[in-house]
Amino acid sequence: MEFTEALACRARASDVSKDVRRFGVGFCSAFLVAQKVIVTTKHNDDKQYIWESQADDDSFTVTRDVDGEQLGRASYPIYFWSEVSCEWELINKKSIWLHNPEETTKDEYVSFFKSLAYDWEDYLGVKHFSVEGQLQFNAILFVLNRAPLLLESMKKSNIKLYVRRMFIMDNCEELIPEYLGFVRGVVDSDDLPLNISHDEMLQENKNILQVIRDSLVQKCFEMFYEIAERKQDYIQFYQAFSRKLEMGIHEDNRYRAKLADLLRYHSTMSDEELASLKGYATRAKDVQKVRAVR
């Protein structure tokens, strides 16, 4: 009743616009393309109502929704009537990072990657996963198949941050170390506040951000190792990003061993091919191994 009473008071004061703004920018923008807007809304501690208004009229109606399905905390489809196709079109499709990875096709990944990275080529690697437990978030990471342009390479992070499906910032530096700035991706957290972009909120939530960061770094290495299993793809990857890996060797003590496994070197036995330290040790003769121990 508090909601409806507030609406009634403001209606008498001819201040309907303030109530419209309470629904957010997305709701207000609906009047740019729609003649009539109907909103079904419910507070956890109140009954369900239907709010209805015309674009060319300052009035509105609010009625109890006794027949509709009861709303919960979830995302609901939004449809737009197309005058061209004369049918309802879904305009808020489920984000790809919320999909089941096993049910997501290569074409869907490629399409999303190109829109995310503004790239015209395919990606070299993808890692799509979700974390549930003390914290909950969904993420999708990509590796480009070429070195980024100069301006792109200067960015410390290329990870977009969402909070409960709402876009927050374009490149969250707290989510990934600088030497992995070439990785493109999206993180969608259920635990961070919507105003996380404010400096003080970043400090207050640094523990949550650190947990997400650790998970992303681990998944990046898993993705790199998967690429390493494909010989030609790894040659391409290494030519593009070996300097970033070397930067990580100097900057990141925690993951230095994992980074070392990804480095490649020239040797007298591999001709033009680069060899890993493990590969070199496997081929080494006994006398070489003895000398190395001494």
C-alpha positions as CSV (number, residue, x, y, z in Angstrom):
1,M,0.0,0.0,0.0
2,E,2.9,2.4,0.6
3,F,3.8,2.2,-3.1
4,T,0.3,3.0,-4.3
5,E,-0.2,5.7,-1.8
6,A,3.0,7.4,-2.9
7,L,1.8,7.3,-6.5
8,A,-1.5,8.8,-5.6
9,C,0.1,11.7,-3.7
10,R,2.4,12.5,-6.6
11,A,-0.4,12.2,-9.1
12,R,-2.3,14.9,-7.2
13,A,0.9,17.0,-7.3
14,S,1.2,16.4,-11.1
15,D,4.7,15.0,-10.5
16,V,4.4,11.7,-12.4
17,S,7.8,12.0,-14.0
18,K,9.5,11.4,-10.7
19,D,7.7,8.1,-10.3
20,V,8.7,7.1,-13.9
21,R,12.3,7.8,-13.1
22,R,12.1,5.4,-10.1
23,F,11.8,2.5,-12.6
24,G,15.2,3.4,-14.1
25,V,16.6,4.6,-17.5
26,G,15.5,1.4,-19.2
27,F,11.9,1.9,-18.3
28,C,11.9,5.6,-19.3
29,S,13.4,4.8,-22.7
30,A,10.5,2.5,-23.4
31,F,8.4,5.6,-24.1
32,L,10.7,6.5,-26.9
33,V,9.5,3.6,-29.0
34,A,6.2,2.6,-27.3
35,Q,2.8,4.3,-27.2
36,K,1.8,2.3,-24.2
37,V,3.9,0.8,-21.3
38,I,2.7,-1.8,-18.9
39,V,4.9,-2.8,-15.9
40,T,4.2,-5.7,-13.5
41,T,6.1,-5.1,-10.2
42,K,6.3,-6.7,-6.8
43,H,8.2,-6.0,-3.6
44,N,9.1,-9.0,-1.4
45,D,7.0,-7.7,1.4
46,D,4.1,-6.5,-0.7
47,K,1.5,-7.7,-3.2
48,Q,1.9,-7.6,-7.0
49,Y,0.7,-4.6,-9.0
50,I,0.4,-3.6,-12.7
51,W,1.4,-0.1,-13.6
52,E,0.1,1.2,-16.9
53,S,0.5,4.5,-18.8
54,Q,0.2,6.1,-22.2
55,A,3.1,8.0,-23.8
56,D,0.9,11.0,-24.6
57,D,-0.9,11.1,-21.2
58,D,0.4,12.2,-17.8
59,S,-2.0,9.8,-16.0
60,F,-1.5,6.2,-15.1
61,T,-3.3,3.3,-13.5
62,V,-2.2,0.9,-10.8
63,T,-4.2,-2.3,-10.2
64,R,-3.6,-5.4,-8.1
65,D,-2.4,-8.3,-10.2
66,V,-4.4,-11.2,-9.0
67,D,-4.3,-13.4,-12.1
68,G,-0.7,-13.1,-13.3
69,E,2.2,-15.4,-12.4
70,Q,3.9,-14.2,-9.2
71,L,7.3,-12.6,-9.8
72,G,10.5,-13.6,-8.1
73,R,14.1,-12.5,-8.3
74,A,14.9,-13.4,-11.9
75,S,15.2,-12.0,-15.4
76,Y,12.1,-11.8,-17.5
77,P,11.8,-11.6,-21.3
78,I,11.1,-8.1,-22.8
79,Y,9.4,-8.1,-26.2
80,F,9.1,-5.3,-28.7
81,W,6.4,-5.2,-31.4
82,S,8.1,-4.8,-34.8
83,E,6.1,-2.9,-37.4
84,V,8.4,-4.4,-40.1
85,S,7.9,-8.1,-39.3
86,C,4.5,-7.6,-37.6
87,E,5.6,-9.8,-34.7
88,W,6.9,-9.6,-31.2
89,E,10.7,-9.7,-31.0
90,L,12.7,-10.6,-27.9
91,I,15.1,-7.8,-27.1
92,N,16.8,-8.9,-23.9
93,K,18.2,-12.3,-24.9
94,K,20.0,-14.3,-22.2
95,S,23.7,-13.3,-22.1
96,I,26.0,-15.9,-23.6
97,W,28.0,-16.1,-20.4
98,L,24.9,-17.4,-18.6
99,H,24.5,-20.2,-21.1
100,N,25.5,-23.8,-20.4
101,P,28.9,-24.1,-22.0
102,E,28.0,-27.6,-23.2
103,E,25.0,-26.2,-25.1
104,T,26.8,-23.2,-26.6
105,T,27.9,-23.5,-30.2
106,K,31.1,-22.5,-31.8
107,D,29.2,-20.0,-34.0
108,E,27.7,-18.4,-30.9
109,Y,31.2,-18.0,-29.3
110,V,32.6,-16.5,-32.5
111,S,29.8,-14.1,-32.9
112,F,30.1,-12.9,-29.3
113,F,33.9,-12.7,-29.5
114,K,33.8,-10.5,-32.6
115,S,31.4,-8.1,-31.0
116,L,33.3,-8.1,-27.7
117,A,36.8,-7.6,-29.1
118,Y,35.8,-5.6,-32.2
119,D,37.7,-8.2,-34.2
120,W,37.0,-9.7,-37.6
121,E,39.0,-12.9,-37.1
122,D,38.3,-16.0,-35.0
123,Y,39.7,-16.5,-31.5
124,L,42.6,-18.8,-30.5
125,G,41.1,-20.0,-27.2
126,V,38.0,-19.7,-25.1
127,K,37.2,-20.5,-21.5
128,H,33.6,-20.4,-20.4
129,F,32.8,-21.2,-16.7
130,S,30.8,-20.4,-13.6
131,V,31.7,-20.4,-9.9
132,E,29.2,-21.2,-7.2
133,G,29.7,-21.4,-3.5
134,Q,30.7,-18.7,-1.1
135,L,30.8,-16.4,-4.2
136,Q,28.9,-16.7,-7.4
137,F,29.9,-15.4,-10.8
138,N,29.9,-16.3,-14.5
139,A,32.7,-15.6,-16.9
140,I,33.9,-16.1,-20.4
141,L,37.5,-15.5,-21.6
142,F,39.0,-15.3,-25.0
143,V,42.5,-15.2,-26.5
144,L,43.0,-13.3,-29.7
145,N,44.9,-15.0,-32.6
146,R,47.1,-12.0,-33.2
147,A,48.9,-9.3,-31.2
148,P,46.6,-6.3,-30.4
149,L,47.0,-2.9,-31.9
150,L,49.2,-0.4,-30.1
151,L,46.4,1.5,-28.4
152,E,44.8,-1.8,-27.3
153,S,48.0,-3.2,-25.9
154,M,48.4,-0.2,-23.7
155,K,45.3,-1.2,-21.7
156,K,46.0,-2.9,-18.4
157,S,42.8,-4.9,-18.6
158,N,40.2,-5.9,-21.2
159,I,37.8,-7.6,-18.8
160,K,34.3,-6.1,-18.8
161,L,32.5,-6.2,-15.4
162,Y,28.8,-6.8,-14.9
163,V,26.9,-7.1,-11.7
164,R,23.7,-9.1,-11.8
165,R,23.6,-8.7,-15.6
166,M,24.1,-4.9,-15.4
167,F,27.1,-3.4,-17.1
168,I,29.4,-1.6,-14.7
169,M,32.8,-0.9,-16.3
170,D,34.6,-1.6,-19.5
171,N,38.1,-2.6,-18.2
172,C,38.3,-3.5,-14.6
173,E,42.0,-3.5,-13.7
174,E,41.4,-5.3,-10.3
175,L,40.2,-8.4,-12.1
176,I,43.4,-9.5,-13.9
177,P,47.1,-8.8,-13.8
178,E,48.6,-6.4,-16.4
179,Y,50.6,-9.1,-18.1
180,L,47.3,-10.8,-19.0
181,G,45.8,-7.7,-20.4
182,F,45.6,-9.2,-23.8
183,V,42.9,-11.6,-22.6
184,R,39.4,-10.4,-23.6
185,G,36.4,-11.4,-21.5
186,V,33.3,-10.7,-19.3
187,V,32.7,-11.3,-15.6
188,D,29.2,-11.1,-14.2
189,S,29.2,-11.2,-10.3
190,D,26.2,-11.7,-8.1
191,D,28.0,-10.5,-5.0
192,L,29.5,-7.1,-5.8
193,P,27.5,-3.9,-5.3
194,L,26.2,-2.0,-8.3
195,N,28.3,1.1,-7.4
196,I,31.5,-1.0,-7.4
197,S,33.1,1.5,-9.8
198,H,33.5,4.0,-7.0
199,D,37.0,4.0,-5.5
200,E,35.8,3.5,-2.0
201,M,33.6,0.6,-3.0
202,L,36.5,-1.1,-4.8
203,Q,38.5,-0.9,-1.5
204,E,35.6,-2.3,0.5
205,N,35.1,-5.2,-1.8
206,K,38.8,-6.0,-2.5
207,N,38.5,-9.5,-1.0
208,I,35.7,-10.5,-3.4
209,L,37.6,-9.0,-6.3
210,Q,40.7,-10.9,-5.3
211,V,38.9,-14.2,-5.3
212,I,37.5,-13.5,-8.7
213,R,40.9,-12.4,-10.0
214,D,42.5,-15.7,-8.7
215,S,39.9,-17.7,-10.5
216,L,40.3,-15.8,-13.8
217,V,44.1,-16.2,-13.7
218,Q,43.8,-20.0,-13.1
219,K,41.3,-20.3,-16.0
220,C,43.7,-18.2,-18.2
221,F,46.5,-20.7,-17.6
222,E,44.1,-23.6,-18.3
223,M,43.2,-22.0,-21.6
224,F,46.9,-21.4,-22.5
225,Y,47.8,-25.0,-21.8
226,E,44.9,-26.1,-24.1
227,I,46.2,-23.9,-26.8
228,A,49.7,-25.4,-26.3
229,E,48.4,-28.8,-27.2
230,R,47.7,-27.5,-30.7
231,K,51.1,-27.0,-32.1
232,Q,50.4,-24.5,-34.9
233,D,48.0,-22.5,-32.7
234,Y,50.6,-22.2,-30.0
235,I,53.2,-21.0,-32.4
236,Q,50.8,-18.2,-33.4
237,F,50.0,-17.6,-29.7
238,Y,53.6,-17.4,-28.7
239,Q,54.7,-15.1,-31.5
240,A,51.9,-12.7,-30.4
241,F,52.1,-12.8,-26.6
242,S,55.5,-14.2,-25.5
243,R,56.6,-10.8,-24.3
244,K,53.5,-10.6,-22.0
245,L,54.4,-14.1,-20.6
246,E,58.0,-12.9,-19.9
247,M,56.6,-9.8,-18.2
248,G,54.7,-12.1,-15.9
249,I,57.8,-14.1,-15.0
250,H,59.3,-10.9,-13.6
251,E,56.1,-9.5,-12.0
252,D,54.2,-12.5,-10.6
253,N,56.1,-14.8,-8.2
254,R,52.9,-16.8,-7.4
255,Y,52.5,-18.0,-11.0
256,R,56.1,-18.0,-12.1
257,A,56.3,-21.8,-12.4
258,K,53.2,-21.9,-14.6
259,L,54.5,-19.1,-16.8
260,A,57.9,-20.9,-17.1
261,D,56.1,-23.9,-18.5
262,L,54.7,-21.8,-21.3
263,L,58.0,-20.3,-22.4
264,R,59.8,-21.7,-25.5
265,Y,63.5,-21.6,-26.5
266,H,65.7,-22.4,-29.4
267,S,68.0,-25.4,-29.1
268,T,70.5,-27.2,-31.3
269,M,68.3,-30.3,-31.5
270,S,65.0,-28.6,-32.5
271,D,66.3,-26.8,-35.6
272,E,63.7,-24.0,-36.3
273,E,61.2,-25.2,-33.7
274,L,61.1,-23.8,-30.2
275,A,61.3,-26.2,-27.3
276,S,60.0,-26.0,-23.8
277,L,62.2,-26.6,-20.7
278,K,60.4,-29.9,-20.0
279,G,60.8,-30.9,-23.7
280,Y,64.5,-30.2,-23.6
281,A,65.0,-32.1,-20.3
282,T,63.2,-35.1,-21.7
283,R,65.5,-35.3,-24.7
284,A,68.7,-34.6,-22.8
285,K,71.3,-37.3,-22.6
286,D,72.4,-38.8,-19.3
287,V,75.7,-36.9,-19.4
288,Q,73.8,-33.6,-19.9
289,K,71.5,-34.4,-16.9
290,V,74.5,-35.2,-14.7
291,R,76.2,-32.0,-15.6
292,A,73.0,-30.1,-15.0
293,V,72.8,-31.6,-11.5
294,R,76.4,-30.8,-10.7
